[in-house]
Amino acid sequence: MSKNLSGKVALVTGGSRGIGAATARKLASQGADVAISYSASPDKAKAVVADLEKHGVRAAAFQADQADATQVAKLVDDVVARFGKLDILVNNAGVFVTAGAEPAAYERQYAINVRGVTAAVEAAIPHLKEGARIINLGSVLGERSLIPGVTHYAATKGAVALYSRGLARDLGSKNITVNTVQPGPIDTDMNPDGTEMAEATKPTLALGRYGKPEEVAAAIAFLASPEASFITGTELTVDGGAIA
């Protein structure tokens, strides 16, 4: 397997499970040293770190509440202190709150899905050198509300996509690329395959199936690679044709 990320240091937020864990493993398999953050799953985070180290790279896990901008800033600083630099920032951590939730749940969703992203970026920018990558996780729901009850979640992901486009302009002169990866239905704890909702969703997808975290991770790793050096300010949709 290509080691085209050898010598790079990556931070994947929310990297203890799902798309985040798959992304961390993919980046490590391509030679990157990888830090992950987690909120409340230390055992899962430790297991991911052990998997990463099997690729012969440096790896570490850091606890941080993505809703707390101060903790997010400290996370970035701690990663740089531990690894000496930061080349790839993957803002993956997120939550999904549907209609009928308490107002506090919506507020936390905005704090994690939007402010957590901007806080990480703001903390990372002073450390990012020419050729660095910022990859933010959006959602197809940020582009099109496919089902009722997802208004607030869709708003957070739409904000991430527009923020990423503007940031691409802001950082382009430094040769730092910024892109959004927009997953569709992916088999994770947040939206598991095999449920009644999943079975109802599949006929609406061009490929007729849920995606795997590894398929999203492959798209993220591509945007992190040297081959993606002229791609910035755009959304890469990985949705099995959900919005085709």
N, C-alpha and C positions, 0 to 999 in steps of 0.2 A: 504494500500500500504506500502511496505517495506520502512523503513527510514534508509537504510543502509549507507547513507551519512551524517547522523546527526553529527554535530560538525565539518564538513569540510567547507572550504571556496573555492569557485570556481570563476574563471574569464572566461567569455565567450566573446571573441572579436566579434564585429559585431552582437551584441545580440538584436538589436531592431526589427528584422524581420526574416522571413524565417527559415532556419535551426538553426541559432543562437538563435532566440527567442524560438523556440521549445525546444532546448537543455537547455536553462536557465530554462524554466518551468519544464522540466523533472527532472533536478538536484534538483530544489527546492522541487518538489513533493517527492523526496527521502531524504529530510531533510537538504540539503546543503544550507548555506548562499551563495548568488550569486550576483556577480557584473557583469555588462555588459558594453561594450563600444559601442559607436555609433559615426558616423561621422557627419551626417547632418539631423538627424531625432529625435530631442528632444522629440516631442510629442509621437512618437511611443515608444521611450525608456521609457518614464514615464509610459505609459500604460503597458508595459511589467513588470516594477518594481511593479506596483500595483497588477498585477496578481501573481507575485512571493510572495509578502507579504501575500497573501491570504492563503499560506501554513504555515504561522506562522514562517517564516524565515526572516533573515535580507537581504535586497536587496538594490542596488544602481546602478545608471547609471553614466558613466563618458564619457565625450566627448574627442575623440582623433582621429587624422588623422593617419590611419595605415601606410601611406606612409612615415611618418616622424618618424624616429627611436628615436629621442629625445622625442617626444610626447608619443611614445609607452612605453619607459622606465619610463617616469613620470606616465603613467597610472598604471603600475604595482606597483610602489612605492606608489601611492595614494590609491590603493586598499589595500595594506598591512597596510598602516597607518589607514585606515578606519576600517578594519576588524581584524587587529592584526596578520594576517598570510595569507598564500596562500597554498592550498593543491592540487588544480586541475586547470590546465591551458588548456583552449580549444581555440586554434587558429583557429577561424572560419572565420574571416573577409577576404573577397576576392572580386576580380572583374574579369569580363569575357570580354575580348576584342578580336574580331575576325579580320580576314584579311581585309585590306583596311583602317585600322585606321592610325591616325597620329603617328609619332615616339614617341611623348610625351605620348600618351596613352599607348603604349607598355612599356615605361619606368616606368610609374606609376603602371602598372600592375605588373611588376617585383618588384617594391618597396613595394607594398602592399602584394602580394602573397608570396614573398620569404623573403625580408628583414624585413617586418613587423613581420613575424613569428620568425626569428632569433633574432630580437631585443627584442621581448617579452620574449623569452626563456632566453636570456642572462640576462635580468633584473630580471627574476623570480628565476633563479638558486640559488642565495644567500639566498633566503627565503624558498626554498623547503626542507622539511624534509624527513626522511625515509618514504617510502610508498606513496609519492606524485605521481601524474599522469600528464603527458603532452600528450595531444591528438591534433594532427594537422589535419586539413581538407585538403585532397587531392582531387583527382577526378579520375574516370576511364580513363579519357583522358590523365592522367599522365602515364598510363600504356599502353594504346593503342589509337592511333588517329583514331577515328571511322568515322570522317567526315572531309572534306577539310576545311581549313581556321582557324584551331584552334592551329596552330603550337606553337605560343608564349605562349598561355594559357597552353597547354599541357606541355611545357618546365618548366613553373613555378611549376606545380603540380608534375611533375616528380622529380624536385629538392626537393620539400617538402618531398616526400616519402624517397628519399635517405638521406636527412638530418636527418630525424627521425630515420632511421636505425642506422646511425652513432652515433647519440645522445644517443640512447638506450645503445650502447656499452660504451659510455663515462660516463653515469650516472648509469649504472647497479650496480656498487659497492656501490652506495648509496641507493640501492633498490628503485630507481625512475624509473617507466616504461614510455616508449615513444612509441606511436603508431600513425598510420595514418588511418583515416576513409576516404574511397573513395566512395563518392556518384556517382550514375549514374544520369539519368534524374529524377529530383525532381521538383515538382510543386512549384516554388518560383517566386519572381519577376524577377530573373535572367533568368529563363527558364520556363515560365508558361505553364501549360497544356492548351489544347484547341486550340492552334495555329496550323497553317498549318504545321510548322516544327514538333510540337509534334505529330500530327496525322501520319506524315510520319515516325517518329521514333518508335512509339509503336509496329509495326509489327516486328521490329528487337529485341525486348525484349522478353525474355523467358516468363515473366508474362504478357506481352501485355498491360501494363499500366505504367503510371508515378508513381513514389513514392511520399510519403508524407513527409514533414519535420519531423513529429513525428517519422517516421520509422528510419530516420537517427539519430535522437536524442536518440532513444532507444539504438542504437549501441554505441553511445558515452557514454551514462550513464553506460552501461555495462563495458566498458573499464575503467571507473572512479571508478567502484565498487570494493569491496574487493574480489569478485569472480574472477576478472581478474588479480590477483596478479602475475601470472606466464606468462602473455602475454606481450611481449615487442619486439620492433624492427620489427613489422609486419604491414601489411595493411589489414584492414577489409573492404571488398567491399560490398556496399549496393546499388545494381544497377538493381535489377529485372532481372538479367541474361543478361545484355547488352554485357558483354565480356565472357559469358559462352562458 
